[in-house]
Each structure stands twice: as structure tokens, then as C-alpha cells.
């Protein structure tokens, strides 16, 4: 798969990462990486002749916007924004099941390492004191329901996700915790959801509010132009439009607002 460059200047290259692609690899024979497509296989190393600096990361299965700094100064500037939670990240996802009881939700389960020995790369939510895992970290995700429909006859919901914090696998863990795993998420369905050709999670918009030259990057809608999905999808109820950049920006405005009259809200959080 090609790696589309969304923006490139003296400080950054921002790409649209395909699904099922690594960001980088220490194995020089591994060519399925972002770095191999836009630079060289060792560009993530400080010893490289053309080093790149990843200021945030995307999972192997997740597609979408990835910001890469081209020098240490730019990496420091962007890194401070992420550290201080001044960036805004918005993801499109399709989740299993129809979400009918609310339009907007705040999910505040802490995320820790899954203690089971078979899950070396898996995280788990802290839903109650009985589910405490190793070193859980506070995590907060906001979810907005966009549209219901069916995939291969099974109920699914298109949602907009905004991670307020940035924990490993946070969006995947939080969707699973509320009973709506992401379509095609093999890991968080205990290796059951293997029929979809991909995991339907895409980083669609990223805002980096630099004092000078702030960046607001958005990709096109990623799912329904894919014939692998479009032939298996039947639309249901639309709550918020999202297919055009203007529609998606308007949906982001909704998820960014405080609770408003007329929006049915839900809160998911740790129970003692």
C-alpha cells in the first residue's frame, strides 16, 4: 500500500498511514513500514543519515493521520503539545452493535496491562476494584454516535471518537469496555472477529495548535469508498453527517461542546 503524504514542510511530514502497516521496525528486512515508504528503513534511529522523529503513534491495525517530525526542534515543539494535552485527535470507527441509549458518552475507565499470560500486548479497562490491573492509568474518551447500520446483516454503529488522554490501545479498550468492540478488532474480541478485512478505526483529523502556523489536518472519509465494505453495508439512522470534510468538522464541533440540551448523554466510569 502507498503512504499518502498529507503535508510536508521543513519541520514535519504528515502522512495517511494505511491499515495493517507498521510505523517502523528494527528488522531491516521488514519493508511494510511507514519509514520504508517515505524515507529509509532505519529513519527512526538516531544513527540514520535521515532521521525522523515520531511524536505520536498509531497501532499496526489503525489507519489515518500520523505526524512525523523531521528534526529534534520540531519534535520537541510537537511533543510538548501532546504532553500538555493541547492537541485534538478525532477518529472514525465502526463498532459492533447498535448504540441506541445515548448519542454522546464520556468513557473514563483507567487502562492497564492485561494480566493474563496470553496477552503480552493487550491492555484492559479498570471497570471496578475487582478488575484492577498492573499500574492502571487514568484514561478518558468521548464518543459521539453518527449513524447506525448493518454489516453483513449484523448491527453496527459508526462513531466519532476523541481521546482526551493518550493511552496504549485506549480507544479499542474503551469501546470493548462498553460492549461495542470495534469491527474487525481481532485482539479485543478474543480472536473472534476475524471475518472483516481490516479493523475499522481511522485517525481522521489532527489539530496541532502551534502559536505560529497551527496545523489542522483531515483525511477523506476512509471506509465507505472501500468496496470491501460498501457491498456489505446497509445504512440505518443518521444522527450526524460525516462524509464530507465540512460535515466531519461539524461533528467534531458537537463532540467538543459541553453537554447540551437535546443530546442524550451517558457516563461510563470506575465503580468502587
C-alpha atoms as an extended CHARMM CRD file, in Angstrom:
* protein
*
       272  EXT
         1         1  UNK       CA              0.0000000000        0.0000000000        0.0000000000  PROA      1               0.0000000000
         2         2  UNK       CA              1.1940000000        3.5170000000       -0.7770000000  PROA      2               0.0000000000
         3         3  UNK       CA              1.6410000000        6.0370000000        2.0310000000  PROA      3               0.0000000000
         4         4  UNK       CA             -0.0650000000        9.3180000000        1.1380000000  PROA      4               0.0000000000
         5         5  UNK       CA              1.6530000000       12.4990000000        2.2690000000  PROA      5               0.0000000000
         6         6  UNK       CA             -0.9630000000       14.9620000000        3.5160000000  PROA      6               0.0000000000
         7         7  UNK       CA              1.5160000000       17.7630000000        4.2810000000  PROA      7               0.0000000000
         8         8  UNK       CA              5.2530000000       18.2580000000        4.1500000000  PROA      8               0.0000000000
         9         9  UNK       CA              7.3420000000       21.2720000000        5.1300000000  PROA      9               0.0000000000
        10        10  UNK       CA             10.7770000000       21.8850000000        6.6410000000  PROA      10              0.0000000000
        11        11  UNK       CA              9.6940000000       20.5890000000       10.0560000000  PROA      11              0.0000000000
        12        12  UNK       CA              7.0690000000       17.8930000000        9.5330000000  PROA      12              0.0000000000
        13        13  UNK       CA              5.7940000000       15.2520000000        7.1970000000  PROA      13              0.0000000000
        14        14  UNK       CA              2.2110000000       14.2390000000        7.9530000000  PROA      14              0.0000000000
        15        15  UNK       CA              1.0010000000       11.0530000000        6.3020000000  PROA      15              0.0000000000
        16        16  UNK       CA             -2.1400000000        8.9830000000        5.9360000000  PROA      16              0.0000000000
        17        17  UNK       CA             -0.9700000000        5.6130000000        7.2640000000  PROA      17              0.0000000000
        18        18  UNK       CA             -2.6340000000        2.5410000000        5.7180000000  PROA      18              0.0000000000
        19        19  UNK       CA             -4.1420000000       -0.1070000000        7.9720000000  PROA      19              0.0000000000
        20        20  UNK       CA             -2.0330000000       -3.2060000000        8.7160000000  PROA      20              0.0000000000
        21        21  UNK       CA              1.2730000000       -1.3660000000        8.4090000000  PROA      21              0.0000000000
        22        22  UNK       CA              3.9950000000       -0.8510000000       10.9980000000  PROA      22              0.0000000000
        23        23  UNK       CA              5.3090000000        2.6300000000       11.7190000000  PROA      23              0.0000000000
        24        24  UNK       CA              8.8920000000        1.3840000000       11.8480000000  PROA      24              0.0000000000
        25        25  UNK       CA             10.8860000000       -1.7580000000       12.5380000000  PROA      25              0.0000000000
        26        26  UNK       CA             14.3510000000       -2.6800000000       13.7620000000  PROA      26              0.0000000000
        27        27  UNK       CA             14.3140000000       -5.5690000000       11.2790000000  PROA      27              0.0000000000
        28        28  UNK       CA             15.9290000000       -4.2610000000        8.0940000000  PROA      28              0.0000000000
        29        29  UNK       CA             14.1100000000       -6.9410000000        6.0850000000  PROA      29              0.0000000000
        30        30  UNK       CA             10.6970000000       -5.6390000000        7.1760000000  PROA      30              0.0000000000
        31        31  UNK       CA              9.5060000000       -3.3950000000        4.3340000000  PROA      31              0.0000000000
        32        32  UNK       CA              5.8920000000       -2.9630000000        5.4550000000  PROA      32              0.0000000000
        33        33  UNK       CA              6.6280000000        0.2240000000        7.3960000000  PROA      33              0.0000000000
        34        34  UNK       CA              5.8530000000        3.9080000000        7.0470000000  PROA      34              0.0000000000
        35        35  UNK       CA              9.5580000000        4.7380000000        7.2370000000  PROA      35              0.0000000000
        36        36  UNK       CA             10.4010000000        2.4260000000        4.3190000000  PROA      36              0.0000000000
        37        37  UNK       CA              7.7550000000        4.1290000000        2.1730000000  PROA      37              0.0000000000
        38        38  UNK       CA              8.7170000000        7.7400000000        2.8860000000  PROA      38              0.0000000000
        39        39  UNK       CA             12.4080000000        7.5460000000        3.8320000000  PROA      39              0.0000000000
        40        40  UNK       CA             14.5800000000        4.5540000000        4.7410000000  PROA      40              0.0000000000
        41        41  UNK       CA             14.1200000000        1.5230000000        6.9700000000  PROA      41              0.0000000000
        42        42  UNK       CA             16.3610000000        2.9750000000        9.7120000000  PROA      42              0.0000000000
        43        43  UNK       CA             14.9660000000        6.5190000000        9.7280000000  PROA      43              0.0000000000
        44        44  UNK       CA             13.5400000000        6.0550000000       13.2160000000  PROA      44              0.0000000000
        45        45  UNK       CA             17.0730000000        5.5700000000       14.5830000000  PROA      45              0.0000000000
        46        46  UNK       CA             19.2530000000        8.4820000000       15.7150000000  PROA      46              0.0000000000
        47        47  UNK       CA             22.1540000000        6.9430000000       13.7710000000  PROA      47              0.0000000000
        48        48  UNK       CA             20.2870000000        7.2610000000       10.4830000000  PROA      48              0.0000000000
        49        49  UNK       CA             21.5800000000        9.6750000000        7.8430000000  PROA      49              0.0000000000
        50        50  UNK       CA             17.9930000000       10.9980000000        7.5280000000  PROA      50              0.0000000000
        51        51  UNK       CA             16.3930000000       10.5460000000       10.9640000000  PROA      51              0.0000000000
        52        52  UNK       CA             12.6710000000       11.0010000000       11.5570000000  PROA      52              0.0000000000
        53        53  UNK       CA             11.0280000000       11.6080000000       14.9240000000  PROA      53              0.0000000000
        54        54  UNK       CA              7.6330000000       10.0960000000       15.7090000000  PROA      54              0.0000000000
        55        55  UNK       CA              5.7910000000       12.4650000000       18.0390000000  PROA      55              0.0000000000
        56        56  UNK       CA              2.8570000000       10.0670000000       18.4550000000  PROA      56              0.0000000000
        57        57  UNK       CA              1.9900000000        6.5730000000       17.2620000000  PROA      57              0.0000000000
        58        58  UNK       CA             -0.7480000000        4.5250000000       15.6130000000  PROA      58              0.0000000000
        59        59  UNK       CA             -1.3410000000        0.8070000000       16.0920000000  PROA      59              0.0000000000
        60        60  UNK       CA             -0.4660000000       -1.5830000000       13.2750000000  PROA      60              0.0000000000
        61        61  UNK       CA             -4.1730000000       -2.1210000000       12.5130000000  PROA      61              0.0000000000
        62        62  UNK       CA             -5.1900000000        1.5450000000       12.7510000000  PROA      62              0.0000000000
        63        63  UNK       CA             -5.1080000000        3.7820000000        9.7010000000  PROA      63              0.0000000000
        64        64  UNK       CA             -5.0060000000        7.5530000000        9.4350000000  PROA      64              0.0000000000
        65        65  UNK       CA             -3.0650000000       10.6740000000       10.2810000000  PROA      65              0.0000000000
        66        66  UNK       CA              0.4630000000       10.2500000000       11.5930000000  PROA      66              0.0000000000
        67        67  UNK       CA              2.6380000000       13.2800000000       12.3520000000  PROA      67              0.0000000000
        68        68  UNK       CA              6.3910000000       12.8210000000       11.9590000000  PROA      68              0.0000000000
        69        69  UNK       CA              8.9670000000       15.4930000000       12.7970000000  PROA      69              0.0000000000
        70        70  UNK       CA             11.9980000000       15.9820000000       10.5580000000  PROA      70              0.0000000000
        71        71  UNK       CA             14.2780000000       17.4830000000       13.2140000000  PROA      71              0.0000000000
        72        72  UNK       CA             14.6990000000       17.4970000000       17.0050000000  PROA      72              0.0000000000
        73        73  UNK       CA             13.4370000000       21.0540000000       17.4250000000  PROA      73              0.0000000000
        74        74  UNK       CA             10.1630000000       20.3200000000       15.6420000000  PROA      74              0.0000000000
        75        75  UNK       CA              9.8080000000       17.0570000000       17.5830000000  PROA      75              0.0000000000
        76        76  UNK       CA             10.1860000000       18.9860000000       20.8380000000  PROA      76              0.0000000000
        77        77  UNK       CA              7.5660000000       21.5650000000       19.8460000000  PROA      77              0.0000000000
        78        78  UNK       CA              5.0170000000       18.9380000000       18.8560000000  PROA      78              0.0000000000
        79        79  UNK       CA              5.8920000000       16.6940000000       21.7840000000  PROA      79              0.0000000000
        80        80  UNK       CA              5.0850000000       19.4570000000       24.2710000000  PROA      80              0.0000000000
        81        81  UNK       CA              1.6170000000       19.8670000000       22.7350000000  PROA      81              0.0000000000
        82        82  UNK       CA              0.9060000000       16.1510000000       23.1290000000  PROA      82              0.0000000000
        83        83  UNK       CA              2.3620000000       16.1040000000       26.6510000000  PROA      83              0.0000000000
        84        84  UNK       CA              0.1840000000       19.0370000000       27.7490000000  PROA      84              0.0000000000
        85        85  UNK       CA             -2.9050000000       17.5600000000       26.0110000000  PROA      85              0.0000000000
        86        86  UNK       CA             -3.2730000000       20.5950000000       23.7810000000  PROA      86              0.0000000000
        87        87  UNK       CA             -3.6800000000       18.5870000000       20.5840000000  PROA      87              0.0000000000
        88        88  UNK       CA             -7.0590000000       17.4150000000       19.3380000000  PROA      88              0.0000000000
        89        89  UNK       CA             -7.3840000000       13.9830000000       17.7160000000  PROA      89              0.0000000000
        90        90  UNK       CA            -10.5480000000       12.6620000000       16.1220000000  PROA      90              0.0000000000
        91        91  UNK       CA            -11.1320000000        9.0930000000       14.9460000000  PROA      91              0.0000000000
        92        92  UNK       CA            -13.8480000000        7.4440000000       12.8840000000  PROA      92              0.0000000000
        93        93  UNK       CA            -14.7580000000        3.9170000000       13.9230000000  PROA      93              0.0000000000
        94        94  UNK       CA            -17.3730000000        1.3050000000       13.2010000000  PROA      94              0.0000000000
        95        95  UNK       CA            -18.3310000000       -0.6900000000       16.2870000000  PROA      95              0.0000000000
        96        96  UNK       CA            -20.3500000000       -3.8470000000       16.7340000000  PROA      96              0.0000000000
        97        97  UNK       CA            -23.9780000000       -3.4630000000       17.8300000000  PROA      97              0.0000000000
        98        98  UNK       CA            -26.4450000000       -0.5920000000       17.6580000000  PROA      98              0.0000000000
        99        99  UNK       CA            -25.8730000000        2.1870000000       20.1920000000  PROA      99              0.0000000000
       100       100  UNK       CA            -29.4120000000        3.3420000000       20.9030000000  PROA      100             0.0000000000
       101       101  UNK       CA            -29.4350000000        4.5140000000       24.5260000000  PROA      101             0.0000000000
       102       102  UNK       CA            -27.3120000000        7.6420000000       24.0710000000  PROA      102             0.0000000000
       103       103  UNK       CA            -25.7880000000        9.9270000000       21.4380000000  PROA      103             0.0000000000
       104       104  UNK       CA            -22.8010000000       11.1980000000       23.3900000000  PROA      104             0.0000000000
       105       105  UNK       CA            -20.7380000000        9.4340000000       26.0410000000  PROA      105             0.0000000000
       106       106  UNK       CA            -17.7520000000       10.0810000000       28.2650000000  PROA      106             0.0000000000
       107       107  UNK       CA            -15.8120000000        6.8830000000       28.9820000000  PROA      107             0.0000000000
       108       108  UNK       CA            -13.4550000000        7.2430000000       31.9430000000  PROA      108             0.0000000000
       109       109  UNK       CA            -12.1280000000        3.7550000000       32.6690000000  PROA      109             0.0000000000
       110       110  UNK       CA             -8.4550000000        3.6030000000       33.5720000000  PROA      110             0.0000000000
       111       111  UNK       CA             -6.3350000000        1.4330000000       31.2780000000  PROA      111             0.0000000000
       112       112  UNK       CA             -3.7140000000       -1.0280000000       32.4900000000  PROA      112             0.0000000000
       113       113  UNK       CA             -1.7710000000       -4.0280000000       31.2410000000  PROA      113             0.0000000000
       114       114  UNK       CA             -3.8860000000       -7.1550000000       30.8140000000  PROA      114             0.0000000000
       115       115  UNK       CA             -2.5990000000       -9.5650000000       33.4900000000  PROA      115             0.0000000000
       116       116  UNK       CA             -3.3760000000      -12.7750000000       31.5750000000  PROA      116             0.0000000000
       117       117  UNK       CA             -0.2200000000      -14.5600000000       30.3630000000  PROA      117             0.0000000000
       118       118  UNK       CA             -1.5650000000      -14.9590000000       26.8180000000  PROA      118             0.0000000000
       119       119  UNK       CA             -1.9400000000      -11.1800000000       26.3670000000  PROA      119             0.0000000000
       120       120  UNK       CA              1.5480000000       -9.6880000000       26.2830000000  PROA      120             0.0000000000
       121       121  UNK       CA              0.4540000000       -6.8130000000       24.0230000000  PROA      121             0.0000000000
       122       122  UNK       CA             -3.0850000000       -6.4060000000       25.3250000000  PROA      122             0.0000000000
       123       123  UNK       CA             -4.4480000000       -3.7560000000       27.6750000000  PROA      123             0.0000000000
       124       124  UNK       CA             -7.5170000000       -3.9430000000       29.8920000000  PROA      124             0.0000000000
       125       125  UNK       CA            -10.0140000000       -1.4970000000       31.3960000000  PROA      125             0.0000000000
       126       126  UNK       CA            -10.4040000000       -0.9130000000       35.1200000000  PROA      126             0.0000000000
       127       127  UNK       CA            -14.1820000000       -1.0840000000       35.4870000000  PROA      127             0.0000000000
       128       128  UNK       CA            -14.3080000000       -1.9800000000       39.1890000000  PROA      128             0.0000000000
       129       129  UNK       CA            -11.9410000000       -2.7160000000       42.0550000000  PROA      129             0.0000000000
       130       130  UNK       CA            -12.1850000000       -6.3920000000       41.1130000000  PROA      130             0.0000000000
       131       131  UNK       CA            -10.6620000000       -5.7000000000       37.6910000000  PROA      131             0.0000000000
       132       132  UNK       CA             -7.5950000000       -3.7630000000       38.8180000000  PROA      132             0.0000000000
       133       133  UNK       CA             -4.6360000000       -4.4770000000       36.5510000000  PROA      133             0.0000000000
       134       134  UNK       CA             -0.9550000000       -3.6390000000       36.7590000000  PROA      134             0.0000000000
       135       135  UNK       CA             -0.3000000000        0.0930000000       37.0500000000  PROA      135             0.0000000000
       136       136  UNK       CA             -3.5820000000        1.3600000000       35.5580000000  PROA      136             0.0000000000
       137       137  UNK       CA             -3.5030000000        4.8840000000       34.1440000000  PROA      137             0.0000000000
       138       138  UNK       CA             -6.3990000000        7.3230000000       34.0270000000  PROA      138             0.0000000000
       139       139  UNK       CA             -7.9980000000        7.4160000000       30.5810000000  PROA      139             0.0000000000
       140       140  UNK       CA            -10.8480000000        9.4240000000       29.0800000000  PROA      140             0.0000000000
       141       141  UNK       CA            -12.5450000000        9.0270000000       25.6950000000  PROA      141             0.0000000000
       142       142  UNK       CA            -15.5130000000       10.9340000000       24.3190000000  PROA      142             0.0000000000
       143       143  UNK       CA            -17.8160000000        9.1200000000       21.8630000000  PROA      143             0.0000000000
       144       144  UNK       CA            -20.4650000000       10.5470000000       19.5240000000  PROA      144             0.0000000000
       145       145  UNK       CA            -22.9110000000        8.3230000000       17.6350000000  PROA      145             0.0000000000
       146       146  UNK       CA            -23.0110000000        9.2300000000       13.9410000000  PROA      146             0.0000000000
       147       147  UNK       CA            -25.0060000000        6.5110000000       12.1830000000  PROA      147             0.0000000000
       148       148  UNK       CA            -26.4050000000        3.0240000000       12.6660000000  PROA      148             0.0000000000
       149       149  UNK       CA            -26.4800000000        0.3430000000       10.0020000000  PROA      149             0.0000000000
       150       150  UNK       CA            -25.6600000000       -3.2920000000        9.3220000000  PROA      150             0.0000000000
       151       151  UNK       CA            -22.5180000000       -5.1010000000        8.1630000000  PROA      151             0.0000000000
       152       152  UNK       CA            -23.2080000000       -8.4890000000        6.5770000000  PROA      152             0.0000000000
       153       153  UNK       CA            -26.6180000000       -8.2630000000        8.2500000000  PROA      153             0.0000000000
       154       154  UNK       CA            -25.1810000000       -7.6660000000       11.7280000000  PROA      154             0.0000000000
       155       155  UNK       CA            -25.9130000000       -4.4130000000       13.6160000000  PROA      155             0.0000000000
       156       156  UNK       CA            -23.0830000000       -1.8720000000       13.7040000000  PROA      156             0.0000000000
       157       157  UNK       CA            -22.7050000000        1.8140000000       14.5610000000  PROA      157             0.0000000000
       158       158  UNK       CA            -20.4560000000        4.4730000000       13.0630000000  PROA      158             0.0000000000
       159       159  UNK       CA            -18.9910000000        6.6200000000       15.8350000000  PROA      159             0.0000000000
       160       160  UNK       CA            -16.6950000000        9.5850000000       16.2600000000  PROA      160             0.0000000000
       161       161  UNK       CA            -14.0880000000        9.0610000000       18.9840000000  PROA      161             0.0000000000
       162       162  UNK       CA            -11.9920000000       11.7330000000       20.6710000000  PROA      162             0.0000000000
       163       163  UNK       CA             -9.2830000000       10.5450000000       23.0820000000  PROA      163             0.0000000000
       164       164  UNK       CA             -8.8460000000       13.1560000000       25.7970000000  PROA      164             0.0000000000
       165       165  UNK       CA             -5.9000000000       11.1960000000       27.1480000000  PROA      165             0.0000000000
       166       166  UNK       CA             -3.4750000000        9.0570000000       25.1660000000  PROA      166             0.0000000000
       167       167  UNK       CA             -3.0600000000        5.5220000000       26.4870000000  PROA      167             0.0000000000
       168       168  UNK       CA             -1.9890000000        2.4300000000       24.5820000000  PROA      168             0.0000000000
       169       169  UNK       CA             -4.9920000000        0.8750000000       22.7930000000  PROA      169             0.0000000000
       170       170  UNK       CA             -7.2520000000        3.3170000000       24.6710000000  PROA      170             0.0000000000
       171       171  UNK       CA             -9.9930000000        3.6240000000       22.0600000000  PROA      171             0.0000000000
       172       172  UNK       CA            -10.0980000000       -0.1060000000       21.4370000000  PROA      172             0.0000000000
       173       173  UNK       CA            -10.1980000000       -0.8830000000       25.1730000000  PROA      173             0.0000000000
       174       174  UNK       CA            -12.8930000000        1.7100000000       25.9020000000  PROA      174             0.0000000000
       175       175  UNK       CA            -15.1620000000        0.5720000000       23.0610000000  PROA      175             0.0000000000
       176       176  UNK       CA            -14.8000000000       -3.0120000000       24.2410000000  PROA      176             0.0000000000
       177       177  UNK       CA            -15.4980000000       -1.9840000000       27.8520000000  PROA      177             0.0000000000
       178       178  UNK       CA            -18.9080000000       -0.5130000000       26.9720000000  PROA      178             0.0000000000
       179       179  UNK       CA            -19.8620000000       -3.6160000000       24.9860000000  PROA      179             0.0000000000
       180       180  UNK       CA            -19.2310000000       -2.3010000000       21.4670000000  PROA      180             0.0000000000
       181       181  UNK       CA            -15.9240000000       -3.6400000000       20.1690000000  PROA      181             0.0000000000
       182       182  UNK       CA            -14.5070000000       -2.0900000000       17.0100000000  PROA      182             0.0000000000
       183       183  UNK       CA            -15.4460000000       -4.0210000000       13.8850000000  PROA      183             0.0000000000
       184       184  UNK       CA            -12.5450000000       -6.2460000000       12.8970000000  PROA      184             0.0000000000
       185       185  UNK       CA            -10.6780000000       -5.8800000000       16.2000000000  PROA      185             0.0000000000
       186       186  UNK       CA             -9.2470000000       -9.3760000000       16.4380000000  PROA      186             0.0000000000
       187       187  UNK       CA             -7.3960000000       -8.6930000000       19.7000000000  PROA      187             0.0000000000
       188       188  UNK       CA            -10.2240000000       -7.2540000000       21.7960000000  PROA      188             0.0000000000
       189       189  UNK       CA            -12.7930000000       -9.8090000000       20.6580000000  PROA      189             0.0000000000
       190       190  UNK       CA            -10.5400000000      -12.6290000000       21.9030000000  PROA      190             0.0000000000
       191       191  UNK       CA             -9.6640000000      -13.5590000000       18.3070000000  PROA      191             0.0000000000
       192       192  UNK       CA            -13.3010000000      -13.9420000000       17.2700000000  PROA      192             0.0000000000
       193       193  UNK       CA            -13.8890000000      -11.0030000000       14.8950000000  PROA      193             0.0000000000
       194       194  UNK       CA            -11.7120000000      -12.2200000000       12.0360000000  PROA      194             0.0000000000
       195       195  UNK       CA            -14.0600000000      -12.0050000000        9.0440000000  PROA      195             0.0000000000
       196       196  UNK       CA            -13.7050000000       -8.2380000000        8.2410000000  PROA      196             0.0000000000
       197       197  UNK       CA            -10.6940000000       -7.4440000000        6.0410000000  PROA      197             0.0000000000
       198       198  UNK       CA             -9.4850000000       -4.7330000000        8.4370000000  PROA      198             0.0000000000
       199       199  UNK       CA            -10.0760000000       -3.1080000000       11.8110000000  PROA      199             0.0000000000
       200       200  UNK       CA            -12.3640000000       -0.1380000000       11.2760000000  PROA      200             0.0000000000
       201       201  UNK       CA            -10.5430000000        2.5570000000       13.2300000000  PROA      201             0.0000000000
       202       202  UNK       CA             -9.1240000000        5.5760000000       11.4020000000  PROA      202             0.0000000000
       203       203  UNK       CA             -7.4050000000        8.7210000000       12.7060000000  PROA      203             0.0000000000
       204       204  UNK       CA             -9.3090000000       11.2490000000       10.6080000000  PROA      204             0.0000000000
       205       205  UNK       CA             -8.3530000000       14.6650000000       11.9800000000  PROA      205             0.0000000000
       206       206  UNK       CA             -5.4270000000       16.1000000000       13.9390000000  PROA      206             0.0000000000
       207       207  UNK       CA             -5.0880000000       19.6520000000       15.2650000000  PROA      207             0.0000000000
       208       208  UNK       CA             -1.6790000000       20.9080000000       16.4110000000  PROA      208             0.0000000000
       209       209  UNK       CA             -2.2270000000       24.4180000000       17.8590000000  PROA      209             0.0000000000
       210       210  UNK       CA              1.2500000000       25.8780000000       17.3670000000  PROA      210             0.0000000000
       211       211  UNK       CA              1.4860000000       29.5770000000       18.2340000000  PROA      211             0.0000000000
       212       212  UNK       CA              2.7710000000       30.1860000000       14.7230000000  PROA      212             0.0000000000
       213       213  UNK       CA              1.3950000000       28.2330000000       11.7790000000  PROA      213             0.0000000000
       214       214  UNK       CA             -1.0870000000       25.9540000000       13.6000000000  PROA      214             0.0000000000
       215       215  UNK       CA             -1.9600000000       22.7600000000       11.7390000000  PROA      215             0.0000000000
       216       216  UNK       CA             -5.4360000000       21.2900000000       11.1890000000  PROA      216             0.0000000000
       217       217  UNK       CA             -5.1210000000       18.1560000000        9.0390000000  PROA      217             0.0000000000
       218       218  UNK       CA             -8.0010000000       15.9540000000        7.8930000000  PROA      218             0.0000000000
       219       219  UNK       CA             -8.2270000000       12.9060000000        5.6500000000  PROA      219             0.0000000000
       220       220  UNK       CA            -11.1380000000       11.9810000000        3.4400000000  PROA      220             0.0000000000
       221       221  UNK       CA            -13.7650000000        9.5770000000        4.7940000000  PROA      221             0.0000000000
       222       222  UNK       CA            -11.8840000000        6.2420000000        4.8340000000  PROA      222             0.0000000000
       223       223  UNK       CA            -14.4070000000        3.4120000000        4.9680000000  PROA      223             0.0000000000
       224       224  UNK       CA            -17.2760000000        3.7040000000        2.5420000000  PROA      224             0.0000000000
       225       225  UNK       CA            -15.1540000000        4.2700000000       -0.5620000000  PROA      225             0.0000000000
       226       226  UNK       CA            -13.7030000000        0.8080000000        0.0920000000  PROA      226             0.0000000000
       227       227  UNK       CA            -15.5920000000       -1.7950000000       -1.9910000000  PROA      227             0.0000000000
       228       228  UNK       CA            -14.7270000000       -4.4240000000        0.6280000000  PROA      228             0.0000000000
       229       229  UNK       CA            -17.1220000000       -2.5960000000        2.9780000000  PROA      229             0.0000000000
       230       230  UNK       CA            -19.5990000000       -0.8300000000        0.7260000000  PROA      230             0.0000000000
       231       231  UNK       CA            -21.0590000000       -4.0620000000       -0.6460000000  PROA      231             0.0000000000
       232       232  UNK       CA            -21.6840000000       -5.3910000000        2.8600000000  PROA      232             0.0000000000
       233       233  UNK       CA            -23.0580000000       -2.1950000000        4.4170000000  PROA      233             0.0000000000
       234       234  UNK       CA            -26.6810000000       -1.1170000000        4.7160000000  PROA      234             0.0000000000
       235       235  UNK       CA            -27.3570000000        2.3020000000        6.2900000000  PROA      235             0.0000000000
       236       236  UNK       CA            -29.8570000000        2.8670000000        9.0730000000  PROA      236             0.0000000000
       237       237  UNK       CA            -30.4650000000        6.0170000000       11.0850000000  PROA      237             0.0000000000
       238       238  UNK       CA            -28.1470000000        9.0040000000       10.6280000000  PROA      238             0.0000000000
       239       239  UNK       CA            -27.6200000000       11.1800000000       13.7070000000  PROA      239             0.0000000000
       240       240  UNK       CA            -24.8300000000       13.3890000000       12.3440000000  PROA      240             0.0000000000
       241       241  UNK       CA            -23.4370000000       13.6360000000        8.8370000000  PROA      241             0.0000000000
       242       242  UNK       CA            -19.7160000000       12.9300000000        8.4530000000  PROA      242             0.0000000000
       243       243  UNK       CA            -18.8900000000       12.0130000000        4.8330000000  PROA      243             0.0000000000
       244       244  UNK       CA            -17.5530000000       15.4230000000        3.7090000000  PROA      244             0.0000000000
       245       245  UNK       CA            -14.8010000000       17.4620000000        5.4260000000  PROA      245             0.0000000000
       246       246  UNK       CA            -17.3260000000       20.1490000000        6.3600000000  PROA      246             0.0000000000
       247       247  UNK       CA            -19.7180000000       17.5610000000        7.8430000000  PROA      247             0.0000000000
       248       248  UNK       CA            -16.9140000000       15.8950000000        9.7800000000  PROA      248             0.0000000000
       249       249  UNK       CA            -15.7270000000       19.2270000000       11.1620000000  PROA      249             0.0000000000
       250       250  UNK       CA            -19.2920000000       19.9870000000       12.2890000000  PROA      250             0.0000000000
       251       251  UNK       CA            -19.4430000000       16.6130000000       14.0780000000  PROA      251             0.0000000000
       252       252  UNK       CA            -16.1350000000       17.4340000000       15.7810000000  PROA      252             0.0000000000
       253       253  UNK       CA            -17.6930000000       20.6810000000       16.9780000000  PROA      253             0.0000000000
       254       254  UNK       CA            -20.5140000000       18.6760000000       18.5640000000  PROA      254             0.0000000000
       255       255  UNK       CA            -18.1900000000       16.2970000000       20.3860000000  PROA      255             0.0000000000
       256       256  UNK       CA            -16.1170000000       19.2550000000       21.6210000000  PROA      256             0.0000000000
       257       257  UNK       CA            -19.0510000000       21.0600000000       23.2080000000  PROA      257             0.0000000000
       258       258  UNK       CA            -20.1420000000       20.6590000000       26.7770000000  PROA      258             0.0000000000
       259       259  UNK       CA            -23.3180000000       18.6620000000       27.3100000000  PROA      259             0.0000000000
       260       260  UNK       CA            -26.1620000000       20.4360000000       25.5830000000  PROA      260             0.0000000000
       261       261  UNK       CA            -29.9180000000       20.2700000000       25.8540000000  PROA      261             0.0000000000
       262       262  UNK       CA            -31.3470000000       17.7720000000       23.3970000000  PROA      262             0.0000000000
       263       263  UNK       CA            -28.3020000000       15.4790000000       23.2950000000  PROA      263             0.0000000000
       264       264  UNK       CA            -28.7760000000       12.2140000000       25.1550000000  PROA      264             0.0000000000
       265       265  UNK       CA            -25.5820000000       11.6630000000       27.1910000000  PROA      265             0.0000000000
       266       266  UNK       CA            -24.0610000000        8.7810000000       29.1380000000  PROA      266             0.0000000000
       267       267  UNK       CA            -21.1740000000        8.4820000000       31.5610000000  PROA      267             0.0000000000
       268       268  UNK       CA            -19.0860000000        5.3290000000       31.9500000000  PROA      268             0.0000000000
       269       269  UNK       CA            -16.6240000000        5.3450000000       34.8340000000  PROA      269             0.0000000000
       270       270  UNK       CA            -14.8780000000        3.2880000000       37.5050000000  PROA      270             0.0000000000
       271       271  UNK       CA            -17.1030000000        1.7350000000       40.1540000000  PROA      271             0.0000000000
       272       272  UNK       CA            -15.6780000000        1.0520000000       43.6250000000  PROA      272             0.0000000000
